[in-house]
């Protein structure tokens, strides 16, 4: 739950972190143990300072690339274990807001590709040879973290929100755990990144053919691919339709998503 203790021991038990990745995990683990609304700012500063020591700007490029790959794998492992409403999610976001301001962390090099390699939706049929997937709760936690980074403008990955919104809101929905998970993940992107998504819908960015295929419409949405106001409006209407199909937790997220979309539109209108 949102106030439960964050347990990262599994990352060590299953050998999911390299030596450098484990240092990264330990830095956050110590912060999670003492984090509160009162200590959030101080813990953010402390973690940023420790991580700046972990990756020196003077490192050779090849070593730096390998080190970041280890760090991102550890980060994804951490994010999946931090409840989507836990204060630890705010700590993760605040730390990377600060790190993103200066080299060598600026633009979070190769995080997008590492995230893509780990983007394995547990509601899809498993693919032979694919890495381990996530539990529904872990998947929602990871989506929350990715959405927070996108919502804050730290990253520009539009593929992840489009995929999750298509999967959660543009396909037929029948009651069950998979639908609960899909709708909750889609809602989380709107909750954490609604204003940024709306701004991008207004831009009507031109995508190349490969992107159009990737950002295509789902089965029950007949509009244009990519991000646009037509699709935004469809998502909002669809949230109202699926709310009665999902469980109580996902329905609460739907409520919050609709409110965020309404507030985002009102803010742009003023």
N, C-alpha and C positions, 0 to 999 in steps of 0.2 A: 504493500500500500504506500501512499504518498509519504507517510511518516515513518516507515519501517527502516531499519538499519540496512545500509548498502553493503552487501557481501561480495567482495571481489576475489575471494579465495579460489573460486572455481577457475578463474583465469590461470592461476598458478597450478592448481591440481590437474588441469587438463593440458598443461603445457602450452597454453594459447599465447603466452607472451615470451618474447626473446629477453635476453639479459637487459638490453636497453629499454625494451618495452616494459619490463617489470619495474625498472626504476620509475618510469612514467606512471605506472599503476600505483606504486607506493606513494608518490607525491600526492595524487588525488585521494588515495585511500585515507591518508592522515587528515586531509581537509574535510572529507565527508564525516569523519568521526566527531568533529567539533563544530560543524557548520550550523548556523542559525541565522535568522534575519539580522541579528546584531553583529555577527562575525563575518557575514558574507563579503563585505568590502575588504576587510583585512585578509581573509583567506584567499580572496582573488589575487591580491597583491603578492602574497607569499608564494602561491602556486606559480604565478607568472615569473617571479624572480627565480624560482627553482628550475623552471622549464627553460628559461633563457640560458641558464648555466649548462643545461643538458645538451643544447645544440649551439655550438659556437659558430659565429659568422666566418671564422677563419678556417673551418674544416674544408678539406678538398671536396669538390662538387660531388664526386661519385660516392664518397663516404657519407656525405650529407644526404644524398638521395636515399641510400640504403637505410640510414638512421630514421629519416622521416617515414619510410615505409613501415618500419617496426613500430614507430610511434602511432601512426594512423591505425594500424591493426589493433594496437592496445586501446586506442581511443574508442574504436567501434565496439570492442569488447566491454569497455566501461559503460558506454552509453546504453547498451542493451540491458544493463543491469540497474540502471537508475530510473526509477518509476517516473512516468511522464508528468506527474504532478509533484515530484519531490524537489526540494530546494536545490538539490545537487544538479538538476538540469540548468538552473540559473547560474550556478557556479561554472559549469562547463561553458556556457555561452559567454559569460563575462570574461573568463580567462582568454578565450580565443578572440574576443573583441580587442583585447589589449595586445595580444601577441601579433595580431594581424596588422598592427600599426607600423611594424619595423621588420627589417631583415634579421634573420633568414626565414622568419615565419610568414612574411607578407604573402597574401594570397593562398596560404596554406598549401604549399606545393605538393601536387599529386594526390591530395585528399579526395578529389572528385573521382579519380580512377579507382582508388582503393575502396571508396564507398560503393562504386558501381560493381566492383568484383564481389563485394559482400552483400549486394542487394538481392536477397533471395527470399521472395515472398512466401511465407509458410502456407498460404491458402492456394498456391499453385500446386499442380501435380509435381512431385519430385522428379528431377532429371537424373538419369544414371550417371554416376561419377561426380555429381555436384557436391560442393562442400556442405557441411551441416547447415541446417536451416535454423529458424528461431521458433520459440514458443510464441503464441499470440501476444502475450504481455511484453516479451522482449522485442518483438517486432514493432509494437506501438511505441515503446520507449525509444528505439532507434529512430523511428519516423519523427518523433517529437524533437529529438536533438537535431536531426537534419533540417527539419522545418524551421527551428529557431535560428540556425545559421543562415538559412535562406531569407527568413523574415527580417533579420537584422542587416541584410545586404552584405554579409561577409562572403558569401558564395553566390554564384549565379546559376546553379543547376536547376533548370526548368524541367528536365526530364523526370526527376523523382516526383515532384508534385503532380505533374500531368499523369504519370502512370498510376499513382495511387488514387487520384480523383477519378480517373477513367474506370479503374478497377472497382472502386467503391460505389460510384454514383452513376456510371453509364452502362451498367450491366443489370440484367434481371436479378432481383434480390429475393431469395426465399429464406425463411427463418432458419437460423443455425449458427454455429460458432464461426464458420468462415465468413458469413455475411457480417456478423458482429465485428470481426477483426477488420474487414475491408472498410466498413463504414466508419469505424473508430479511427483508422489510419487516415482516411480521406478527411474526416472532420479535423484531425489534429493539424493537418497542413493549413486548413482555413483558419483555425484558431491561432496558430503561431505565426502564420505568414500571410494572412488575408490581405492586409493593406498592400504588401509588395506584389502579391498576385494580381490584385485589382489594377495597380499601376501598370503592370506588364500587359494586362488585358487591354488597357487603353492604348498602349503603344502599337499594338497589332504588328509585331515583329514579323518580317518575312523570313521564313525558314526554307532551307534547301529541301530537295526531294527526300533525302534520307531522313531528315528531321521530321518532315511531314508524315512519313510512314511511322516513325517512332511515336509521334505525338498525335496519332490518328484518333478519331472518335470511337467511342465504345458502341456496343450493339444497339442501344436505345437512344443514342444521341446522333442526330442526323446533320448537325452543323459542321462548321469548319474546324480543321485541326489546329493545334497550337493553343495560344492563349488569346482570347477575345471576349468581348462583353456578352456575346450570344452564349458562349459556353459558361461564363460566370453566372449568368441568369439561370441557365439550365441547372447548374449545380445547386443553386439556392433553392429552386423549386423542388429538386429531387430530394434534398435533405428532408423536406417536409413529408415526402412520400415514404421514405424508408424508415422514418423514425418509429413507426408502429411495428416494424418488422424485427427490430433489433432489441437486444437486452437492455436492462436499465442503465448500465454503465455507458454503453455506446449511445443510447438515447440522450443522456446528459451531455455527451460530447456534441451531438447534433445540435442541441439547444444552444450551446456555447458557440458553435460554428456559425449558426444563423445570426446570432447577436453580433459576432465579430464582423461578418459580411455587411450587415446593416450599418454598423458604426463606421466601417471603412468607407462605404459609399457616402455616408453623411459627411464625413471629414473632408472628402475630396470635393463635395458640392459646396462647402463653405469657403 
